[in-house]
Amino acid sequence: MGKKTGRIKEKISTVLSIPQEIIDDVPRIVFDSNRRVYIENFKGITEYSGELIRINAGKYVVTVVGTDLEIKTMTAEDAVIEGGIKTVDFS
């Protein structure tokens, strides 16, 4: 992304009070210990089992690895994953 495009996106974010990660099309991930993770701004679930959940997050693929993993809640904007979370990988 060029400097000019970056500045335009930053101004749009400020004027419209939209979080920068939404404008940049990147996920927002919040951990609640190793038992729960909140993921916002994603496109969809591409793989789902009790040991691995793979999420299409636009520019990234987010992979959650653990035991007894479950998607507790999911909307068009966010998801909550619970279980014994061992690793979270961004690629």
ROSE-4610 file (N, C-alpha, C; in Angstrom, 1 decimal, always signed):
// ROSE-4610
residu = [M/M/M/G/G/G/K/K/K/K/K/K/T/T/T/G/G/G/R/R/R/I/I/I/K/K/K/E/E/E/K/K/K/I/I/I/S/S/S/T/T/T/V/V/V/L/L/L/S/S/S/I/I/I/P/P/P/Q/Q/Q/E/E/E/I/I/I/I/I/I/D/D/D/D/D/D/V/V/V/P/P/P/R/R/R/I/I/I/V/V/V/F/F/F/D/D/D/S/S/S/N/N/N/R/R/R/R/R/R/V/V/V/Y/Y/Y/I/I/I/E/E/E/N/N/N/F/F/F/K/K/K/G/G/G/I/I/I/T/T/T/E/E/E/Y/Y/Y/S/S/S/G/G/G/E/E/E/L/L/L/I/I/I/R/R/R/I/I/I/N/N/N/A/A/A/G/G/G/K/K/K/Y/Y/Y/V/V/V/V/V/V/T/T/T/V/V/V/V/V/V/G/G/G/T/T/T/D/D/D/L/L/L/E/E/E/I/I/I/K/K/K/T/T/T/M/M/M/T/T/T/A/A/A/E/E/E/D/D/D/A/A/A/V/V/V/I/I/I/E/E/E/G/G/G/G/G/G/I/I/I/K/K/K/T/T/T/V/V/V/D/D/D/F/F/F/S/S/S]
num = [1/1/1/2/2/2/3/3/3/4/4/4/5/5/5/6/6/6/7/7/7/8/8/8/9/9/9/10/10/10/11/11/11/12/12/12/13/13/13/14/14/14/15/15/15/16/16/16/17/17/17/18/18/18/19/19/19/20/20/20/21/21/21/22/22/22/23/23/23/24/24/24/25/25/25/26/26/26/27/27/27/28/28/28/29/29/29/30/30/30/31/31/31/32/32/32/33/33/33/34/34/34/35/35/35/36/36/36/37/37/37/38/38/38/39/39/39/40/40/40/41/41/41/42/42/42/43/43/43/44/44/44/45/45/45/46/46/46/47/47/47/48/48/48/49/49/49/50/50/50/51/51/51/52/52/52/53/53/53/54/54/54/55/55/55/56/56/56/57/57/57/58/58/58/59/59/59/60/60/60/61/61/61/62/62/62/63/63/63/64/64/64/65/65/65/66/66/66/67/67/67/68/68/68/69/69/69/70/70/70/71/71/71/72/72/72/73/73/73/74/74/74/75/75/75/76/76/76/77/77/77/78/78/78/79/79/79/80/80/80/81/81/81/82/82/82/83/83/83/84/84/84/85/85/85/86/86/86/87/87/87/88/88/88/89/89/89/90/90/90/91/91/91]
x = [+0.9/+0.0/+0.9/+0.6/+1.4/+1.1/+2.0/+1.9/+0.6/+0.2/-1.0/-2.2/-2.3/-3.4/-3.5/-2.4/-2.4/-2.9/-2.6/-3.0/-4.5/-5.0/-6.4/-7.2/-6.8/-7.4/-7.4/-6.3/-6.2/-7.2/-7.4/-8.3/-9.7/-10.1/-11.4/-11.7/-10.8/-10.9/-11.2/-10.5/-10.7/-12.0/-12.3/-13.5/-14.8/-14.8/-16.0/-16.0/-14.9/-14.8/-14.9/-14.2/-14.1/-12.7/-12.7/-11.4/-10.5/-9.2/-8.2/-8.2/-8.3/-8.2/-9.4/-10.5/-11.6/-11.3/-10.7/-10.3/-9.2/-8.3/-7.2/-7.5/-8.7/-9.1/-8.2/-8.0/-7.2/-8.0/-7.8/-8.6/-8.2/-9.1/-8.8/-9.0/-7.9/-8.0/-7.7/-8.5/-8.4/-8.4/-7.4/-7.3/-7.8/-8.5/-9.0/-8.4/-7.1/-6.3/-6.1/-5.8/-5.7/-6.9/-8.1/-9.3/-10.3/-10.1/-11.1/-10.3/-10.8/-10.2/-11.4/-11.4/-12.4/-11.7/-12.4/-11.9/-12.9/-12.5/-13.4/-12.9/-13.8/-13.4/-12.8/-13.6/-13.1/-14.1/-13.7/-14.5/-15.3/-14.7/-15.4/-14.5/-15.1/-14.4/-14.1/-12.8/-12.4/-12.1/-11.9/-11.7/-12.1/-12.7/-13.3/-13.3/-12.5/-12.5/-12.2/-12.2/-12.0/-10.5/-9.7/-8.2/-7.7/-8.5/-8.0/-9.1/-9.0/-10.0/-9.2/-9.5/-8.8/-9.8/-9.4/-10.3/-9.7/-10.5/-10.1/-10.4/-9.3/-9.4/-8.8/-9.2/-8.8/-7.4/-6.5/-5.1/-4.4/-5.0/-4.4/-5.3/-4.7/-5.4/-5.0/-6.0/-5.7/-6.0/-5.0/-5.2/-5.1/-6.1/-6.2/-6.0/-5.0/-4.8/-4.9/-5.6/-5.8/-6.5/-7.2/-8.0/-9.4/-10.4/-11.8/-12.2/-11.7/-12.1/-13.5/-14.2/-15.6/-15.8/-16.5/-17.0/-18.2/-18.1/-19.3/-20.3/-19.9/-20.8/-20.2/-21.0/-20.5/-21.6/-21.1/-22.0/-21.3/-21.8/-21.2/-19.9/-19.8/-18.6/-17.6/-18.0/-17.1/-17.4/-16.4/-16.6/-15.9/-16.4/-15.7/-15.4/-14.1/-13.6/-13.2/-13.7/-13.3/-12.7/-11.9/-11.2/-9.8/-9.1/-7.7/-6.8/-6.6/-5.9/-4.4/-3.7/-2.3/-1.5/-2.0/-1.3/-2.3/-1.9/-2.6/-1.6/-1.8/-0.8/-1.5/-0.7/-1.1/-0.3/-0.9/-0.1/-0.8]
y = [-1.2/+0.0/+1.2/+2.2/+3.4/+4.3/+5.3/+6.3/+7.1/+7.5/+8.3/+7.4/+6.2/+5.3/+5.1/+5.0/+4.8/+6.0/+7.2/+8.5/+8.6/+8.3/+8.4/+7.5/+6.2/+5.3/+5.8/+6.3/+6.9/+8.0/+8.9/+10.0/+9.5/+8.5/+7.9/+7.3/+6.6/+6.0/+7.0/+8.1/+9.2/+9.9/+10.3/+11.1/+10.2/+9.0/+8.1/+7.4/+7.6/+6.9/+5.3/+4.9/+3.4/+2.9/+1.8/+1.3/+1.1/+1.4/+1.2/-0.2/-1.2/-2.6/-2.9/-2.3/-2.5/-1.9/-0.7/+0.0/-0.8/-1.3/-2.1/-3.5/-4.0/-5.4/-6.4/-6.2/-7.1/-7.5/-8.7/-9.2/-8.5/-8.4/-8.0/-9.2/-9.6/-10.8/-10.5/-10.9/-10.6/-12.0/-12.2/-13.4/-13.2/-14.2/-14.2/-15.5/-15.4/-16.5/-17.5/-18.7/-19.7/-20.6/-20.0/-20.8/-20.1/-18.9/-18.2/-17.1/-17.1/-16.0/-15.4/-14.1/-13.4/-12.9/-13.2/-12.8/-11.9/-10.7/-9.8/-9.5/-9.2/-8.8/-10.0/-11.0/-12.2/-12.5/-13.3/-13.6/-14.9/-15.9/-17.2/-18.2/-19.4/-20.5/-21.5/-21.8/-22.7/-24.2/-24.4/-25.7/-25.7/-26.8/-26.8/-28.2/-28.4/-29.6/-29.3/-30.3/-30.1/-29.8/-30.0/-29.7/-28.5/-28.1/-27.1/-26.3/-25.0/-24.1/-23.1/-23.1/-22.2/-21.2/-19.9/-18.8/-17.9/-17.7/-16.8/-15.3/-14.6/-13.2/-12.2/-12.4/-11.5/-11.7/-10.8/-10.8/-12.0/-12.5/-13.5/-14.8/-15.9/-17.1/-17.2/-17.3/-17.4/-18.9/-19.6/-21.0/-21.1/-21.6/-21.9/-23.4/-23.8/-25.2/-25.4/-26.5/-26.8/-28.1/-28.2/-29.4/-28.9/-29.8/-29.5/-28.1/-27.7/-26.3/-26.3/-25.2/-25.0/-23.5/-23.3/-22.0/-21.7/-21.0/-20.8/-19.8/-18.7/-17.8/-17.3/-17.0/-16.5/-15.6/-14.4/-13.5/-13.2/-12.4/-11.9/-11.2/-10.6/-9.7/-10.4/-11.3/-11.8/-13.3/-13.9/-15.3/-15.4/-16.3/-16.6/-18.1/-18.4/-19.8/-20.1/-21.3/-21.7/-23.1/-23.4/-24.7/-24.5/-25.6/-25.5/-25.0/-23.7/-23.1/-23.3/-23.9/-24.1/-23.1/-22.9/-21.9/-21.2/-20.0/-19.2/-18.8/-19.1/-18.8/-17.8/-16.9/-16.0/-16.2/-16.5/-16.7/-16.1]
z = [+0.0/+0.0/+0.0/-0.9/-1.0/+0.2/+0.3/+1.4/+1.3/+0.1/-0.2/+0.2/-0.2/+0.1/+1.6/+2.3/+3.7/+4.5/+4.0/+4.6/+4.4/+3.2/+2.9/+3.8/+4.0/+4.8/+6.3/+6.7/+8.1/+8.3/+7.3/+7.4/+7.5/+6.6/+6.6/+8.0/+8.5/+9.8/+10.9/+10.9/+11.9/+11.7/+10.5/+10.2/+10.5/+10.2/+10.3/+11.7/+12.5/+13.8/+13.6/+12.5/+12.3/+12.7/+13.4/+13.8/+12.6/+12.8/+11.7/+11.1/+12.0/+11.5/+10.6/+10.7/+9.8/+8.4/+8.4/+7.1/+6.4/+7.2/+6.6/+6.3/+6.7/+6.4/+7.1/+8.4/+9.1/+10.4/+10.9/+12.0/+13.3/+14.2/+15.6/+16.5/+17.2/+18.0/+19.4/+20.3/+21.8/+22.5/+23.3/+24.1/+25.5/+26.0/+27.4/+28.0/+28.5/+28.9/+27.8/+28.1/+27.1/+26.9/+27.3/+27.2/+26.2/+25.8/+25.0/+24.1/+22.8/+21.9/+21.2/+21.0/+20.3/+19.0/+17.9/+16.6/+15.9/+15.5/+14.8/+13.4/+12.4/+11.1/+10.3/+10.2/+9.4/+8.3/+7.3/+6.2/+6.4/+7.1/+7.2/+7.8/+8.2/+8.7/+7.6/+7.4/+6.4/+6.8/+8.1/+8.7/+10.1/+10.6/+11.9/+12.5/+13.5/+14.3/+15.8/+16.6/+18.0/+18.3/+17.3/+17.5/+16.7/+15.7/+14.8/+14.2/+14.3/+13.6/+12.7/+11.5/+10.5/+10.0/+10.1/+9.8/+8.6/+7.6/+6.5/+7.1/+7.2/+7.7/+6.7/+5.4/+4.4/+4.0/+4.4/+4.1/+4.8/+5.9/+6.7/+6.8/+7.2/+7.6/+9.1/+10.0/+11.4/+11.8/+12.3/+12.7/+14.2/+14.8/+16.3/+16.5/+17.3/+17.5/+19.0/+19.4/+20.8/+21.0/+22.2/+22.5/+22.8/+22.5/+22.8/+22.3/+21.1/+20.6/+20.1/+20.4/+19.9/+19.5/+18.5/+18.2/+19.1/+20.1/+21.0/+20.4/+19.8/+19.2/+17.9/+16.9/+15.7/+15.0/+14.6/+13.8/+12.5/+11.7/+10.5/+10.8/+12.0/+12.3/+13.3/+14.1/+15.1/+15.5/+16.2/+16.6/+18.0/+18.8/+20.1/+20.0/+20.2/+20.2/+21.7/+22.2/+23.5/+23.4/+24.4/+24.6/+25.1/+25.1/+25.5/+24.4/+24.3/+23.2/+23.4/+22.4/+22.5/+21.7/+20.5/+19.6/+18.7/+18.3/+17.3/+16.3/+15.1/+14.0/+13.0/+12.5/+11.4/+10.2/+9.1/+7.9/+6.7]
